[in-house]
Amino acid sequence: MFDLAIKNGILVSDNSVTRANIYIDGERIGAVCPPDENYDACEVYDAAGRYVLPGLVDAHVHFRDPGLVHKEGFENGSLAAACGGVTTVVIMPTDDPMTDDPVTFREKIALGRRSFVDFGLNVIVGPNPGDLGALAECGPCAFELFLADVPDHYRIADAGQLLTALRAIAAVGGVAGVTPMLDSIIRTRTDELRAQGRAAPLDFAASRPPEAEALGIALACEAAILAECRLHIRQVSSREGVDAVAAYKERAPGLISAETLPHNMFLNEDHLRALGPFAKMAPPLRLPEQGQALIAGVKAGALDIVVTDHAPHLPQEKELGRDDIWKAPSGVPGLETLLPVMLARSLGGEIDLTQMVAALSTTPAKLFGLFPRKGLVAPGADADLIVVDQSVRRKIEPTSMKTRASSTPFLDFEGAGTIDLVMLRGRRVVEDGMPVGDPCGSFIRPVRQGQFR
């Protein structure tokens, strides 16, 4: 006898939309059957024609824990994830201290005892990586390299340092995540703009032009090919970036993957102008046609996944940039808006529903070694499920959000769906939109299986 049967739902996977009954046995999926095939279960949940999706896997989040928990912490950040239908997060290493060795890695795992969702961890690698064997043994999902926006002793400053770091990552069978914006262009543009006294929101966008992204992507891809290192490009935000990724993926199949973000896909400079510091993020919001290029890139497969880059700051910190955009920190929350924004655009015909599930769940699990435990509704997979009432349309507003940021650049944006049930490894964590029970998330160690595909 199974523990729970979820019946009469519409199961949406990365390759099909079909009616199905789903049976849960402990922490795992026990069976997935046609609606007329039934087994005994201790409890039955009637999905009543609603969508049933695999729990979302957000492969790029910042929980600000340790050291910056006034902005966000494991507990409320993971609660925001759960309420947004994100059952697995992969956490970036840019906290205080940064996650850069086995000690800080184990300390962050311990902090995860407060998590409502499962989590993987990334580590940061600087220009002098040395032997990464001990760090690899800890089980990071990716080794992160930054070409800008980190302290100088972590920043990869030139091609030689990049090649050295990628070779060290390849030697331990790791995945390199590269944030590609070139520091030299950012610094030059920023210095010019500030010298002219320019401090409006669009001036920040002007400091990070598409060519800085495209050139960084080209450098990273060339170096990855030479190092024979699996590479994931972070935060693609421009047509130029999409074109660069597409060209290198064609040249080196299976070696390179890339991500983009909902705010860069669906918001633009008008939102930055209107919301000011509350829409300041890096990379910045751009012209509408740049967002259209990102949507096209996802549909064409040049961009593999959609992530949030959930990076919250308190409202009072953002307000510092009201009259001087340079004073505001970069970053916005995204975990609670990911699904309603993406589902609204999918139901509107911009992105196929199965491709949405691939980009938000199945493919990120594959890229970072979490598949088939995550990103899949099939026997043996973790029972991470969300039930969504796709008939609902609602305006996005921040008053009910769990993130400490208490704001969203998607203010008044029309979202789709209400999340009626979220299950993590067979346990209810959200029901009827409300959190249920105590934190039960766990650290997930990736399994490496050849190339990305």
N, C-alpha and C positions, 0 to 999 in steps of 0.2 A: 504494500500500500504506500502511495506517495504522500508526502506531507501536505502539498498544496497543488491544486489544479487551477490554472488560469484559463477560463473557457470563453469562447465566443469572441475572441479578439482577432484583430487583423495584424498579423505578424509582418513587420517590415524589416527585411534584412538588406544586405548590400547588393543582393541580386534578385530579390523577389518580394512581392506583396501578396500574401495569401492568408486565408482564414485558417486558424489552427488552435488546437488545445495544447497547452504547455504544462508539463508536470515537473514539480520540483521535489528532489530527494535530498534532504539535508541542505548542504551548501551548493549543490550542483543541479544542473538541469538533468532530469531523469529521462524525459521523453518529449518529443514534439510530434503531434499527430494531426491528421485531418479532423474536422469538427465531428464527424460521425464515428470516430474511434475514441472510446472512453475507457478509463481505468479508475479504480477506486482511489480516493484521496481523503485525507482527514479533514480537509477544508477546501471549499470551492470559492474562487473569486470570479465573478461574472464581469468580463471586460466589455460586454454589451456593444460590440461593434467599434470599440475604440482601438487606436493603434497600440500595439505592443512593440517596443523597440529594445534592442540591447542597450544596456546602460552606456551612456556616452563616456568617451575616453578623451579627456582634454590633456594634450601632450605639452602644454606650455602654460604653467601658472606660477604665480609668486604668492606665497602665503606669509611672507615677511617674518618668518619665525625660524631661527631665533633673532633677537636683537632689535627688531622693528615691530614688535607685536602691538604697539599703539596704533599702527595702521591696519593690521590684520594678524590673526594668529591661526594656528592649526584648527582650533575648535570652531570658530565662527567662519573661517574660510571654507572649511570642509562642509560645514552646515549649508553655506551658500551653494556649494557644489551639489550636495544631495538634493536640495530644494529645486535646483535647476536641472535635475536628471543626470548629472555627471557623477558616475559611480567610481570612476578611477581618474586620478590626476597624476601628472608627471611634473614634479616641482623643480623649478630652476634654482641654481645655487647661489643667487646674488642676495644673500642675507648678511647678517653681521654677528659672527664672522661668516665669511663665505664658505661654502661646502667644497673643500679642496684637498682633504686628506681623510684617511680612515677614521680619525678621531671625530672630526666634525660630521662625517657621514653617520657614524653610529649615534652621535648625540642627536642628530635630526630624526633618525628612526625612533629614538626614545620619545621625542616630542610628539610623534605621530600617534602615541597612545590616546591622544585627545581627538583623533580624526573620525569623522562620520563616514568617510569613504576610503577606499583602498588607494594607495599611493606608491608611485615610484619616485626615485630621486636622480637628479642629474648632478654632475660635479663640474667645477670650473678648472680649466687647464691654462696655465700661463705660458710665457715665451720660453721657459726653461723647464720642460716637463719631466725630464729624467725618466726613470723606470716607473711606469704606471701600474705594474703588476699588483701591488698591494691594494691600490685603489680599485682596480678592476675586480678583485676578489670580493669587494664589498657589495657589488651588484648594481652599479649605476645603469640607468637606461641610456644615457648619453654623456659624452665628454664635451663640455661647452667651451667654444673659443669665441672671443669677442674682439672685433676689429675696432670697436669704439665703445664709449659709454661705461667703462669700468676704470678703476684706478690703474695708473700706468704700469704697475708691476704685474697686473693681470692682462693688460692689453697686448694683443698680437700686433706688432707695429710694422712688420714688413713680410715679404714673401718668404725669406729664409726662416724666420720664426714660425710662420704658418706651416711650412713644409716639415720642419722639425717636429712640431706638435702633432701633425697628422700622421707622420710615420710612427710616432710613439703610440698613438691611439690605435693605429692599424696593427701594431705589434701585439696588442692584447685583445684583438678581435672586437674593438669597440666601435661605436657609432659616434662620429663627430657632429655636433650641432654647431653651426656657425652663424653668428649674428653679423651680417655682411657689410653694414654701412661703413664706408671708409672714413676714419677719423680725420685724415688730412683735409678732406673736402669740408667736413663739418666744421672743423676749427677755423679754416680760412673764411668760410661763409659767415659763421657766427661772429667772428672778429670784425668783419666788414660791416655787418648789419648793426652791431652794437656801437661801433665807432660812429655810425651815422645817427645814433640815437633812436633807432627803430626798435620798438618793443611791443608791437601789436601781435595778436595771435597768428596772423598769416606770415609774419616775419619769422616765427619759429619754423613754419613749414618751409619757407624759402631757404633756411639754413641746412636742410636735409633733402637736396634735390634727387630726382630719380637716378641721375647718372652716378651718384655716390653709391647707391644700392647696386646698380647693374655692374659697375666695375668691381665692387667687392664680391659679388656673386661669381664673376668671371675668374677672379683671382682664386677664390676658394675652390671652385670646380677644377681649374687647371692643377692646383696643388693636390687635390684629392685624387685625380687621375694618376699623377706621378707617384703619389704615396700608396696608391691602391687601397684607399681608406673609404669606407662607407660614410657618406656625407648627407646631412640634413640641413637645408637652408631655412633659416628662421625668418619670419615676418616679411614675406614678399609683399610689397605695397604699390607696385607700379607696373605699367605695361613693359617698360624696359627690363624690369626684373623678371617678369614672366617670360619674355622672349629669351633672356639669357639662360634661365633654367631649362626651358624647352630645348634649346640648342644643345646644351651639355647633356641632358638626359638622352637625347638621340645619339650623341657621340659615345656615351658610356652607360648603356642600359643596365639597370639594376643597381647602379652605384650611388645615384643621387636621388634625393627626394626633397620636397619643399612644402612649406605651409603658407597660409595667409590667414587673415583675421576678419571677423564680421564687420568691425567698424571701418576697416579700410575698404571692404567690399561695398557697403551700403550707405556709408556716410561720406561727406565731402567737405570741401573748404567752407561751404556755407554754414555747416554745423560748427566748425571751428570758429568762424567769425561770430556766430550767435552765442555759443556756450563758453567761448574764451578758454580759461584755464581748465575748465571741466571737460574739455575735449582735447586737451593737450596730451599727446602720446607720441612715442617714437617707435616706428616711423610715423610721420604725421598724416593727417587727413589731406587728401589731394583733390584734384579736379574730378568731376563726375565720370569722365571717360576713363580715368585710371581705375576706378571701382568696377566699371564695366569690363575692363580688361582682366581684372582678377576673377570675376564671375566666369568669364569665358575660359580663363586658365583652369579653373576647377572643372568645368564641364569637359574640357579637352583632355584633362589628365596631366597637364603640365604642373599643376599644383595638386598635391596628393591629399592634404588634410586641411581642415579649418580648426584653428585653435583660438583661445580667447586672449592669451597674454594677460590674464587677470592680474592686475597690478594696482591695488587700491591705495589711495591716500585719503587722509581725513579732509573733510570740507574746508576746514580752516587752513590747511596746508595749501590746498588748491587756490583759495582766495588770495593768497599772497601774490598771485600772478594776475590779478584783476586789471591792474594798470601797467604792469610790466611782466610780459609773458615769460621772460627768462627766470623770474623768481618762483614760478610754479613748478613742482615736480612733474615729471612725465609719467603717465600711466593712468589707466582707468579700469574699473571692474568689468567683468564680463561673464562670470559663471552662471548668473541667473537670467541673463538675456540671450545666451547662446541658442538654446532650443527654440524659444518663441520667435526669435528673429529669423533663424534659418528655416523653420517650419513654415512661417508665413510666406517667405520667398519661394519655398518649394511648392507649396499649395498654389501659389500664384503662377507657377509654370517656369520660373527662372532656373531652377535646379531640380533634376529628377529626384523623386523621393528616395529611391534606392541609393542614388549617388550621395544624397545627404547623409544617409546612415553610414555609407562607406567612409565619407570624409570626417564624420564626427565620432565614429566608433570603431569599425572594423579595421580600416587602414592604419590609424594611429597605433592600435594594438599590435598590428603586424610590424610596423616600422620599428617599434621600440621593444620587441621581444616579449610582449604580453599575450599574444595570440597563441593557442586558441582558448586560454582561460578567459580572456576578455574580448569584447567586440563581437560576440557570437552567441546566438541562441540555438544551441544544439546539445544533444546528450554529452555529458562530461564537462561542459563549460560551466564556469561559475554562474550561479543563478542571479545575475545582475540584470534587472529588467525595469523598464519604465512603462507605465500605462498612461496614454495621453488622449484626452478628449480633443480630437482635431477639429471639432465643429465650433469651438469657442474662438472668438476674436476679441482682443483686449488691448487697451493702451498700456504701454509700459510706463510704470512710475515707480520711484524708489522707496516709497514709504514702507512696503512690506519686505524689503530685501534684508538678508542676513549679513551682508558685507558691511564692514564698518565704514566704507566709503560713503554710503548713504546718497549716492548719486549715480547717474548713468548718462553716457552720451546719447543713448537711445530714448531719452525722455520724450514721451508722447508718441513714440514709434508704434505702429500697429503690429502686435505680435499675434501668434496663433497658438492655440492649444492651452489646456490646463493640465498640469501633471498630477494625476490622481493617485498614482502609486509608484513608489520607487523601492526596489528591493536590492539589497547588497548581500551576495552569497546566501540567498534564501531568507534573509531577514528583512522585515519592513523597516525602512528608515524614514520614509515620508508617506503619509496617507492623507488624501483629501487636502493636499497642499501644506500639511502641517508635519513637523518633525515628530518622529516616534522613537522612543527608547534612547539608550545611552550610546556614546560613540563605540563603534565596532569595526572601524577600519583597520587595515593591516598593511604593512610594507610588502610590496610585490617585487620579487627579484626577477629580472628579465631572463629569457632563454634565447640564446642566439642560434638562428637556423639559417645559415647561408646568407644570400642577398635579401634585399627588401621584399622581393616578390616570390 
